[in-house]
Amino acid sequence: MTDFTAAPLGRRRRRLLHLALLSGSLASLRAAARAQSQNGPAPTTTVDLPTVDVQGRSAGALADTQGFVSRRDVTGTKTDTPLSEIPQSVSVINRDQLDSRQVQSLGEALRYTAGVQSEAFGADPHVDWFNIRGFSTNDTGIYLNGLRVSPGVTALAPEPYGLERIDVLKGPASVLYGQNAPGGLVNLVSKRPTDTPLGEAAVLGGSYGRIQGQFDLGGPVGTDGKWSYRLTGLARGAGSQTDRVPNDRLFLAPAITYRAGPDTTVTLLTSFQRDHSAGQQFLPSQGTVFGNPNGRIPTNRFTGEDQYNKVDKFQMNLGYEIEHRFNDVFTVRQNARFSRIDYNQRQVYGLGFQPDLATLNRTAYGQDVRANLYAVDNQGQAKFATGPLTHTVLGGFEYNRITNATVNRSAAATPLNLFNPVYGALQPELSIYTNSQQTQNLYGLYLQDQVKLDRFILTLGGRQDWVDTTTRDRRADGGTAAQSARKFTYRAGLGYEAPLGITPYVGYARSFQPIAGVNASGAAFQPTEGKQIEVGVKYQPAGKASYVTAAAFDLTQSNVSTPDPTNVVNTVQTGEVRVRGVEVEAQLNLLAGLNVLAAYTYLDPVVTSANDGTQGNQVGAVPRHAASGWLDYSFGEGSPVAGLGLGAGVRYVGSTQASNADLFKVRDRTLADAAVRYDFGRDSRWRVAVNANNLFDRSFVAQCSGESFCYYGTRREVLASLGVRW
């Protein structure tokens, strides 16, 4: 059994630790049951909140917003909880924030969030690359309505217009969500059916020939209040910063809610998305970061060939959420979804310059993925009191089944002069080098208790996970390999609700992430493990729309693969990465019409153990400093310019190392964004808006992954829209 504690423990002490975490919550559940049977409904703590329409599982959290500020969350605890009571950093990007900036991608949405490095690989229309607290998260850390949505074999580019909000949970999250990178996760919350009619339609146009139409409809069906619906759609045709690279999309998301009674709700959530784009450009550092005797490589330079220039992706999500409330104490839920992803990529990309520093060596690559993901999360919740203690106990069993068939192809491609490109040379046919079928079954059993005593809030949670993976090589000489992992993870946090809405807290959490493959002796790799201690303070005064957080953390990932010093063909898991940091974030509604976002992040990412000479170095591609601020103001009634809205933002990202080996630095950058809009017509139903990102059109390199793989960041993009609401 793997050691899960900060100090070495024997087998018996580990078992006692597991039992201590789980038995306290089980005892609380038994006490609640006795109180219910003997004395009727147990007393519960009451909190005065605004009246909201229940529109599904997370309606309470969705409804409790004002301007840019959200006060409640379901991602950090899987229960509807005030943000101030969660012993971990959580950032919420709500619909008002997304609309203010006319966000067109997940990467854009995350630009003003502390602890997140969005668009980590620069301008790339087909994938949203991002890191949380220094760790890559986009492959396995994207969730939709609390369920895993990424199969891990190909990253996603979700449509933000179909979302009500985006929650970012920072730090280890395995106690509720199973296998994950230690940096955290992003939970996308879909738009839900509404009890009141709504309608919206808009046309958009902008840089790189973008033409886009979108609509959002919802409301009750019939007059009995039992049925309601939501239908959101978008169609886009666009180019991108890189020549010959499209950015086309079709998106449709129907949703229906049925209320069988005051205590039972069923919501169907579906979405269909088809993208047509192309892969990223791999550029040498000479001509991007450094000078080149032939000049600077243009930011729109296409390094591929039309013969191999496509990423076609289709994703379908069919899911439901069922909630039944038995009484004031007990509630049960089942959330389930089937996701299908078809991914086809063909690309020619660069491998670095020849000695003339003009001719780019290239290779051709292809990937075909067919992935299915079944996810179901069964939950039981109890809210009750035992003496002076009030409890919110959540128990659940989660199951995920991921199947994917992946074919990878490659071939040597013809070189290309980057400074005088001539396209059209016939490229060789691609040859298959991997053809695999993988099935992964993930089982998770978890229990959590949120305990309140006067002003103290104690959160305890434990989860046991079982992960079984079978990989079959479908080539003629193939075989089958099986891997299994068993992990127990936990979280403990303590907060204190001080006067004036100030809540200091301290928390400790663990995570794990399975690693595919075997070492030279044929033994399966152990999962990497994450552990974090976080201390912070949250400010969320009652009756005011403000949310300010400050957190300091020490986050370590162990079992990282590193070369075996005694065997050059082997890999050992003695590597370790540590990230210490500070995050400060504010979301403020200072006065009517004025909303403010502000964030600052300091990270100290260090390779603390390695056998390749990188020990003690800064982790590659992770900036030490990042800061941002966005201000939005709408002129209200009585103003001579009533209906006018203005927005302005600044983003700073510090310098990064090109690799763990400290090869060279990629310069920092400061970018400015701006927005202007005007609501006009009867009841201000019509709106025209113009947004500009990277307003001063700064050319910059987002990051490099070695000398031959550098990526330009997004140049100036302007987007204009005309919309109507009814």
ChimeraX attribute file (.defattr): number of C-alpha atoms within 10 A of each C-alpha:
attribute: neighborCount
match mode: 1-to-1
recipient: residues
	/A:1	9
	/A:2	12
	/A:3	14
	/A:4	20
	/A:5	13
	/A:6	8
	/A:7	6
	/A:8	10
	/A:9	13
	/A:10	10
	/A:11	12
	/A:12	9
	/A:13	11
	/A:14	18
	/A:15	11
	/A:16	12
	/A:17	17
	/A:18	17
	/A:19	12
	/A:20	12
	/A:21	20
	/A:22	20
	/A:23	13
	/A:24	13
	/A:25	24
	/A:26	16
	/A:27	11
	/A:28	23
	/A:29	23
	/A:30	11
	/A:31	15
	/A:32	24
	/A:33	19
	/A:34	13
	/A:35	17
	/A:36	18
	/A:37	10
	/A:38	10
	/A:39	10
	/A:40	10
	/A:41	16
	/A:42	21
	/A:43	18
	/A:44	16
	/A:45	11
	/A:46	6
	/A:47	6
	/A:48	5
	/A:49	9
	/A:50	9
	/A:51	9
	/A:52	12
	/A:53	12
	/A:54	16
	/A:55	21
	/A:56	22
	/A:57	23
	/A:58	19
	/A:59	16
	/A:60	22
	/A:61	20
	/A:62	25
	/A:63	17
	/A:64	17
	/A:65	16
	/A:66	16
	/A:67	21
	/A:68	24
	/A:69	26
	/A:70	25
	/A:71	23
	/A:72	23
	/A:73	25
	/A:74	23
	/A:75	30
	/A:76	25
	/A:77	24
	/A:78	16
	/A:79	18
	/A:80	17
	/A:81	19
	/A:82	17
	/A:83	26
	/A:84	28
	/A:85	26
	/A:86	26
	/A:87	30
	/A:88	31
	/A:89	28
	/A:90	21
	/A:91	24
	/A:92	24
	/A:93	21
	/A:94	22
	/A:95	20
	/A:96	17
	/A:97	22
	/A:98	23
	/A:99	12
	/A:100	23
	/A:101	25
	/A:102	21
	/A:103	19
	/A:104	15
	/A:105	18
	/A:106	23
	/A:107	24
	/A:108	17
	/A:109	20
	/A:110	23
	/A:111	19
	/A:112	26
	/A:113	27
	/A:114	29
	/A:115	31
	/A:116	25
	/A:117	26
	/A:118	20
	/A:119	23
	/A:120	21
	/A:121	24
	/A:122	24
	/A:123	24
	/A:124	26
	/A:125	24
	/A:126	24
	/A:127	23
	/A:128	22
	/A:129	22
	/A:130	23
	/A:131	22
	/A:132	26
	/A:133	28
	/A:134	29
	/A:135	21
	/A:136	21
	/A:137	22
	/A:138	23
	/A:139	20
	/A:140	23
	/A:141	29
	/A:142	25
	/A:143	20
	/A:144	18
	/A:145	25
	/A:146	20
	/A:147	22
	/A:148	22
	/A:149	26
	/A:150	23
	/A:151	25
	/A:152	16
	/A:153	15
	/A:154	19
	/A:155	19
	/A:156	22
	/A:157	20
	/A:158	21
	/A:159	20
	/A:160	23
	/A:161	24
	/A:162	23
	/A:163	20
	/A:164	17
	/A:165	22
	/A:166	25
	/A:167	22
	/A:168	25
	/A:169	22
	/A:170	21
	/A:171	31
	/A:172	32
	/A:173	29
	/A:174	30
	/A:175	29
	/A:176	29
	/A:177	23
	/A:178	29
	/A:179	26
	/A:180	25
	/A:181	28
	/A:182	31
	/A:183	28
	/A:184	28
	/A:185	28
	/A:186	25
	/A:187	23
	/A:188	26
	/A:189	22
	/A:190	20
	/A:191	23
	/A:192	30
	/A:193	27
	/A:194	23
	/A:195	19
	/A:196	10
	/A:197	15
	/A:198	15
	/A:199	15
	/A:200	16
	/A:201	18
	/A:202	18
	/A:203	18
	/A:204	18
	/A:205	19
	/A:206	17
	/A:207	16
	/A:208	17
	/A:209	13
	/A:210	19
	/A:211	19
	/A:212	19
	/A:213	18
	/A:214	19
	/A:215	20
	/A:216	21
	/A:217	19
	/A:218	23
	/A:219	19
	/A:220	20
	/A:221	17
	/A:222	9
	/A:223	7
	/A:224	8
	/A:225	13
	/A:226	16
	/A:227	21
	/A:228	23
	/A:229	22
	/A:230	22
	/A:231	21
	/A:232	23
	/A:233	21
	/A:234	21
	/A:235	17
	/A:236	19
	/A:237	17
	/A:238	19
	/A:239	19
	/A:240	22
	/A:241	23
	/A:242	22
	/A:243	14
	/A:244	18
	/A:245	26
	/A:246	25
	/A:247	21
	/A:248	21
	/A:249	19
	/A:250	19
	/A:251	22
	/A:252	20
	/A:253	24
	/A:254	22
	/A:255	22
	/A:256	22
	/A:257	26
	/A:258	20
	/A:259	20
	/A:260	13
	/A:261	10
	/A:262	10
	/A:263	12
	/A:264	17
	/A:265	22
	/A:266	22
	/A:267	24
	/A:268	21
	/A:269	24
	/A:270	20
	/A:271	21
	/A:272	17
	/A:273	21
	/A:274	17
	/A:275	21
	/A:276	21
	/A:277	24
	/A:278	25
	/A:279	21
	/A:280	23
	/A:281	26
	/A:282	22
	/A:283	28
	/A:284	25
	/A:285	26
	/A:286	21
	/A:287	20
	/A:288	22
	/A:289	24
	/A:290	10
	/A:291	12
	/A:292	15
	/A:293	10
	/A:294	13
	/A:295	13
	/A:296	15
	/A:297	19
	/A:298	14
	/A:299	21
	/A:300	15
	/A:301	16
	/A:302	23
	/A:303	26
	/A:304	30
	/A:305	23
	/A:306	15
	/A:307	15
	/A:308	19
	/A:309	23
	/A:310	22
	/A:311	23
	/A:312	17
	/A:313	21
	/A:314	18
	/A:315	20
	/A:316	19
	/A:317	20
	/A:318	18
	/A:319	21
	/A:320	20
	/A:321	20
	/A:322	20
	/A:323	20
	/A:324	19
	/A:325	16
	/A:326	11
	/A:327	13
	/A:328	14
	/A:329	20
	/A:330	19
	/A:331	18
	/A:332	18
	/A:333	20
	/A:334	19
	/A:335	22
	/A:336	23
	/A:337	23
	/A:338	18
	/A:339	22
	/A:340	22
	/A:341	22
	/A:342	18
	/A:343	20
	/A:344	17
	/A:345	21
	/A:346	24
	/A:347	24
	/A:348	29
	/A:349	26
	/A:350	24
	/A:351	17
	/A:352	20
	/A:353	22
	/A:354	12
	/A:355	8
	/A:356	11
	/A:357	18
	/A:358	24
	/A:359	18
	/A:360	25
	/A:361	18
	/A:362	21
	/A:363	19
	/A:364	25
	/A:365	21
	/A:366	21
	/A:367	19
	/A:368	20
	/A:369	20
	/A:370	18
	/A:371	24
	/A:372	22
	/A:373	22
	/A:374	22
	/A:375	20
	/A:376	21
	/A:377	20
	/A:378	16
	/A:379	19
	/A:380	18
	/A:381	21
	/A:382	21
	/A:383	24
	/A:384	26
	/A:385	21
	/A:386	16
	/A:387	8
	/A:388	8
	/A:389	17
	/A:390	22
	/A:391	25
	/A:392	23
	/A:393	26
	/A:394	23
	/A:395	22
	/A:396	19
	/A:397	19
	/A:398	22
	/A:399	19
	/A:400	22
	/A:401	19
	/A:402	20
	/A:403	20
	/A:404	22
	/A:405	19
	/A:406	21
	/A:407	18
	/A:408	17
	/A:409	18
	/A:410	20
	/A:411	18
	/A:412	16
	/A:413	22
	/A:414	17
	/A:415	21
	/A:416	21
	/A:417	17
	/A:418	22
	/A:419	17
	/A:420	9
	/A:421	15
	/A:422	10
	/A:423	14
	/A:424	10
	/A:425	13
	/A:426	10
	/A:427	16
	/A:428	13
	/A:429	12
	/A:430	17
	/A:431	14
	/A:432	15
	/A:433	11
	/A:434	15
	/A:435	18
	/A:436	18
	/A:437	18
	/A:438	18
	/A:439	18
	/A:440	19
	/A:441	17
	/A:442	19
	/A:443	17
	/A:444	24
	/A:445	20
	/A:446	24
	/A:447	25
	/A:448	29
	/A:449	28
	/A:450	25
	/A:451	23
	/A:452	21
	/A:453	13
	/A:454	11
	/A:455	11
	/A:456	16
	/A:457	22
	/A:458	21
	/A:459	22
	/A:460	24
	/A:461	24
	/A:462	27
	/A:463	25
	/A:464	20
	/A:465	23
	/A:466	17
	/A:467	20
	/A:468	16
	/A:469	19
	/A:470	15
	/A:471	20
	/A:472	16
	/A:473	16
	/A:474	16
	/A:475	12
	/A:476	7
	/A:477	6
	/A:478	12
	/A:479	11
	/A:480	12
	/A:481	14
	/A:482	15
	/A:483	19
	/A:484	17
	/A:485	18
	/A:486	17
	/A:487	23
	/A:488	24
	/A:489	27
	/A:490	28
	/A:491	26
	/A:492	22
	/A:493	22
	/A:494	23
	/A:495	24
	/A:496	20
	/A:497	18
	/A:498	12
	/A:499	9
	/A:500	10
	/A:501	16
	/A:502	17
	/A:503	25
	/A:504	20
	/A:505	24
	/A:506	20
	/A:507	22
	/A:508	22
	/A:509	26
	/A:510	26
	/A:511	31
	/A:512	30
	/A:513	22
	/A:514	22
	/A:515	16
	/A:516	13
	/A:517	15
	/A:518	15
	/A:519	15
	/A:520	14
	/A:521	8
	/A:522	8
	/A:523	10
	/A:524	18
	/A:525	21
	/A:526	23
	/A:527	22
	/A:528	22
	/A:529	26
	/A:530	28
	/A:531	25
	/A:532	23
	/A:533	21
	/A:534	22
	/A:535	21
	/A:536	21
	/A:537	21
	/A:538	27
	/A:539	20
	/A:540	21
	/A:541	17
	/A:542	10
	/A:543	8
	/A:544	15
	/A:545	20
	/A:546	23
	/A:547	23
	/A:548	20
	/A:549	24
	/A:550	20
	/A:551	20
	/A:552	20
	/A:553	23
	/A:554	18
	/A:555	25
	/A:556	23
	/A:557	25
	/A:558	19
	/A:559	21
	/A:560	20
	/A:561	20
	/A:562	17
	/A:563	17
	/A:564	18
	/A:565	13
	/A:566	8
	/A:567	10
	/A:568	9
	/A:569	10
	/A:570	15
	/A:571	20
	/A:572	19
	/A:573	19
	/A:574	15
	/A:575	20
	/A:576	21
	/A:577	24
	/A:578	22
	/A:579	23
	/A:580	19
	/A:581	21
	/A:582	21
	/A:583	22
	/A:584	21
	/A:585	25
	/A:586	22
	/A:587	24
	/A:588	22
	/A:589	21
	/A:590	13
	/A:591	10
	/A:592	11
	/A:593	13
	/A:594	18
	/A:595	25
	/A:596	22
	/A:597	22
	/A:598	21
	/A:599	23
	/A:600	21
	/A:601	25
	/A:602	21
	/A:603	21
	/A:604	18
	/A:605	25
	/A:606	22
	/A:607	22
	/A:608	19
	/A:609	21
	/A:610	22
	/A:611	15
	/A:612	13
	/A:613	11
	/A:614	17
	/A:615	18
	/A:616	15
	/A:617	19
	/A:618	25
	/A:619	27
	/A:620	24
	/A:621	25
	/A:622	28
	/A:623	23
	/A:624	18
	/A:625	19
	/A:626	25
	/A:627	23
	/A:628	22
	/A:629	22
	/A:630	22
	/A:631	18
	/A:632	23
	/A:633	19
	/A:634	20
	/A:635	17
	/A:636	14
	/A:637	9
	/A:638	7
	/A:639	9
	/A:640	9
	/A:641	12
	/A:642	15
	/A:643	17
	/A:644	19
	/A:645	20
	/A:646	19
	/A:647	20
	/A:648	20
	/A:649	22
	/A:650	19
	/A:651	20
	/A:652	18
	/A:653	20
	/A:654	16
	/A:655	19
	/A:656	23
	/A:657	23
	/A:658	24
	/A:659	21
	/A:660	22
	/A:661	18
	/A:662	15
	/A:663	13
	/A:664	17
	/A:665	16
	/A:666	23
	/A:667	15
	/A:668	17
	/A:669	16
	/A:670	15
	/A:671	20
	/A:672	20
	/A:673	21
	/A:674	21
	/A:675	23
	/A:676	20
	/A:677	20
	/A:678	20
	/A:679	19
	/A:680	15
	/A:681	11
	/A:682	7
	/A:683	9
	/A:684	14
	/A:685	13
	/A:686	18
	/A:687	18
	/A:688	18
	/A:689	21
	/A:690	20
	/A:691	23
	/A:692	22
	/A:693	22
	/A:694	21
	/A:695	19
	/A:696	12
	/A:697	14
	/A:698	14
	/A:699	17
	/A:700	21
	/A:701	21
	/A:702	24
	/A:703	30
	/A:704	29
	/A:705	19
	/A:706	19
	/A:707	18
	/A:708	17
	/A:709	18
	/A:710	25
	/A:711	26
	/A:712	26
	/A:713	21
	/A:714	23
	/A:715	20
	/A:716	18
	/A:717	17
	/A:718	19
	/A:719	20
	/A:720	20
	/A:721	19
	/A:722	17
	/A:723	18
	/A:724	18
	/A:725	16
	/A:726	12
